[in-house]
Amino acid sequence: RVVWMKRQAQKAATRTRLLSAARAEFARVGFSKAKLRDIAAAAEVSVGSVFSHFASKEELLAEVQFSGFDKIEASMQVVIDPDLTLRPQLAALVGAAIATELDDLDNVLSRISASYQWTQDYDLRYRTETIRMFKPVAEAFERAIRRGEISPDADVEASIETIFTVYLRAFRRARYMPDQTV
């Protein structure tokens, strides 16, 4: 039992090192130029060990990308204030998410870049993972409807999708047009 627990702890530590090394490598050279052998070397493991944790470079990227969502969700939870009207609540939620992602801008940009090549299954997983970030935004809209700030007929889903699109566009502009107002 002790040996098994020790092995599980070693596997978890290796996985953490691989994710950290991959995050750094993807930020340094981009996803398409990143090599698994370089990631393995930085994590101080064999390439075979990479494949015992991840089926492909794409899966490794996915895990790197999705690992940041917990931080974003936590930052958004901190700024939820049921007493705020819709506009300041949305500003607080989006501001918290942006501030969190700016701390890891290379990861955000690699996620955006990789999104153009995602399979349908990967896109579905991404949407499933990000739904928890939409929840506080949807709840802010629901409170606004209950308070009469916006019409009960408001298309909340389309509004959230628009906010998310603008959110991503802000990062694209920050990366590719840094001198322009975001």
Secondary structure, DSSP 8 states (H G I E B T S, - for coil): -HHHHHHHHHHHHHHHHHHHHHHHHHHHH-TTT--HHHHHHHHTS-HHHHHHH-SSHHHHHHHHHHHTHHHHHHHHHHT--TTS-HHHHHHHHHHHHHHHHHTTHHHHHHHHHHHTT--HHHHHHHHHHHHHHHHHHHHHHHHHHHTTSS-TT--HHHHHHHHHHHHHHHHHHHHH-TTS--
